[in-house]
Amino acid sequence: MEEQAQNKSENLVTTDSNIFLLSIIGEVEGHEGLGDRVKATKYEHILPSLARAEDDGNIEGMLILLNTVGGDVEAGLAISEMIASMSKPTVSLVLGGGHSIGVPLAVSADYSFIVPSGTMVVHPVRQSGMFIGVQQSYRNMEKTQDRITAFIAEHSQITKERVEELMLDTSMLVKDVGTMLDGRDAVREGLINEIGGVSDALKRLHAMIDGKE
């Protein structure tokens, strides 16, 4: 009972077929808490759970369910790197949205799906608060953005140059720079492997576990 309650609080549950379900919802929370009224995925819960899943001989694969507006870059990249480094088969499914840092989270899996009505927003790294040394701060933001674009390109079929083009598009978002892609656009651009829903994602994951994919 205690373990079930702990898993529930960590966005991670196991099915009867020994597939772990990881849900990444709301905003990805970093080092600062977002408050009780904000739906958030807490990286300090996810990281140890992923390590346990990797080390658990009974776990055969993992399905990642995404409906996120994005959030903290460092936390999102940390989760993405953990998922990408797992030896067990992983499949992601973008439902409502996989925005901002949700993009590397979606592509970190071995195979990715998105529902037709799902959306993904690709935009440059943002930073708020006081800047000390504008030029140095800009260089740091550039380096962070390069880490994101390189990760996306390495784990999907889109090039780093095309990701940067989508990030800097000024013609689509009224109040921001970037691009919103619906499900079919995301597949056409090479960000996501395939259009599909939960049955497609589970079918693919079971095939990967059985060595048929």
C-alpha positions in Angstrom: 0.0 0.0 0.0 2.8 2.4 0.9 4.7 1.6 -2.3 1.5 2.2 -4.4 1.0 5.6 -2.7 4.6 6.5 -3.4 4.4 5.5 -7.1 1.2 7.5 -7.5 2.9 10.6 -6.1 5.8 10.1 -8.5 3.7 9.9 -11.8 4.9 6.3 -12.2 2.8 3.2 -12.0 3.3 -0.4 -13.2 0.8 -2.5 -15.1 0.0 -6.2 -14.7 2.2 -6.9 -17.8 5.2 -5.2 -16.1 5.2 -2.1 -18.2 5.8 1.1 -16.3 3.6 4.1 -17.2 5.3 7.4 -16.7 3.1 10.5 -17.0 4.6 13.9 -17.6 1.8 16.5 -17.1 1.4 20.2 -16.5 4.7 22.0 -16.0 8.0 20.3 -15.4 9.2 21.7 -12.1 12.8 22.6 -11.4 14.6 23.6 -8.3 11.9 26.1 -7.3 8.4 24.9 -6.3 5.5 26.0 -8.5 2.8 26.1 -5.8 -0.1 23.9 -4.9 -2.4 25.2 -7.6 -0.2 24.3 -10.5 -0.2 20.8 -12.0 3.5 19.8 -12.1 5.9 17.0 -12.8 8.6 17.0 -10.2 11.9 15.8 -11.5 13.2 14.8 -8.0 10.4 12.1 -8.1 10.9 11.0 -11.6 14.7 10.5 -11.7 15.0 7.9 -8.9 11.9 6.1 -10.2 13.5 5.8 -13.6 16.7 4.4 -12.0 14.6 1.8 -10.1 12.7 0.9 -13.3 16.0 0.3 -15.1 17.4 -1.8 -12.2 14.2 -3.9 -11.7 14.4 -7.2 -13.5 10.6 -7.5 -13.6 10.1 -4.3 -15.6 10.2 -5.0 -19.3 9.5 -1.6 -20.9 8.1 1.9 -20.3 5.3 4.0 -21.8 5.7 7.7 -21.4 2.4 9.7 -21.6 2.9 13.4 -22.2 0.6 16.4 -21.8 2.9 19.2 -20.8 3.3 22.9 -21.4 7.1 22.6 -20.8 8.9 24.0 -17.8 12.4 24.0 -16.3 15.0 23.3 -19.0 17.6 21.6 -16.7 15.0 19.3 -15.1 13.4 18.5 -18.5 16.8 17.6 -20.0 17.8 15.5 -17.0 14.6 13.4 -17.4 15.1 13.2 -21.1 18.7 12.0 -20.7 17.6 9.4 -18.2 14.9 8.0 -20.5 17.3 8.0 -23.5 19.9 6.1 -21.6 17.6 3.3 -20.4 18.4 -0.2 -21.8 14.7 -1.3 -21.7 12.3 -0.4 -24.6 10.6 3.0 -24.2 7.7 4.5 -26.2 6.3 8.0 -25.8 2.8 9.2 -26.6 2.0 12.9 -26.9 -1.6 13.5 -26.0 -2.7 17.1 -25.5 0.7 18.7 -25.9 4.4 18.3 -25.8 5.5 21.9 -25.7 8.8 23.5 -25.2 11.0 21.2 -23.1 8.3 18.6 -23.7 9.8 18.2 -27.2 13.1 16.5 -26.0 11.0 14.6 -23.5 8.9 13.2 -26.3 11.8 12.3 -28.6 13.9 10.7 -25.8 12.0 7.4 -26.1 13.1 4.7 -28.6 9.9 5.3 -30.5 7.3 8.1 -30.4 3.6 8.6 -31.2 1.4 11.7 -31.2 -2.4 11.8 -31.4 -3.8 13.7 -34.4 -5.1 16.6 -32.2 -1.9 16.8 -30.2 0.4 19.8 -30.6 4.1 20.6 -30.0 5.5 24.1 -29.7 9.2 24.7 -30.6 10.6 28.0 -29.4 13.9 29.5 -28.2 15.0 29.3 -24.6 13.5 31.9 -22.4 14.9 33.4 -19.2 13.3 35.6 -16.6 14.6 37.7 -13.7 17.7 39.9 -13.4 20.5 39.6 -16.0 24.1 40.3 -14.8 26.3 40.9 -17.8 23.9 40.8 -20.8 26.5 39.4 -23.3 27.6 36.6 -21.0 23.9 35.7 -20.2 23.1 35.6 -23.9 26.0 33.2 -24.6 24.9 30.9 -21.7 21.3 30.9 -23.2 22.8 30.1 -26.6 24.7 27.1 -25.1 21.6 25.9 -23.4 19.7 26.2 -26.6 22.4 24.3 -28.5 22.1 21.4 -25.9 18.4 21.2 -26.6 18.6 21.3 -30.4 21.4 18.8 -30.4 19.5 16.4 -28.2 16.3 16.7 -30.3 18.3 16.1 -33.6 20.1 13.1 -32.1 17.0 11.4 -31.0 14.6 12.1 -33.9 14.6 12.4 -37.7 14.8 16.2 -37.8 18.1 18.1 -38.3 19.5 20.6 -35.8 19.3 23.3 -38.5 15.6 22.6 -39.1 14.9 22.7 -35.3 16.5 26.1 -35.2 14.4 27.4 -38.1 11.2 26.3 -36.4 12.4 27.9 -33.1 13.0 31.3 -34.8 9.9 31.5 -37.0 8.2 34.8 -36.5 5.1 34.2 -38.7 3.1 31.8 -36.5 2.9 32.7 -32.8 1.3 36.1 -32.1 3.1 36.8 -28.8 6.2 34.7 -29.3 8.9 33.4 -31.7 8.6 29.8 -32.6 6.3 27.2 -34.3 3.3 25.2 -33.2 3.0 21.8 -34.9 -0.1 19.6 -34.9 0.3 15.8 -34.9 0.7 15.3 -38.6 3.1 18.3 -38.9 5.2 16.8 -36.1 5.5 13.5 -38.0 6.1 15.2 -41.3 8.9 17.3 -39.8 10.5 14.1 -38.4 10.1 15.1 -34.7 7.7 12.2 -34.0 7.8 8.7 -35.6 4.1 8.1 -36.1 0.5 9.2 -35.6 -1.3 7.0 -33.1 -3.0 6.5 -29.8 -2.5 4.4 -26.7 -3.3 1.1 -28.3 -0.8 1.8 -31.0 1.8 2.8 -28.5 1.3 -0.3 -26.3 1.3 -2.6 -29.4 4.6 -1.1 -30.5 6.1 -1.4 -27.0 5.0 -5.1 -26.6 6.6 -5.8 -30.1 9.8 -4.2 -29.0 9.8 -6.2 -25.8 9.3 -9.4 -27.7 12.1 -8.5 -30.1 9.8 -8.1 -33.1 10.6 -4.4 -33.7 
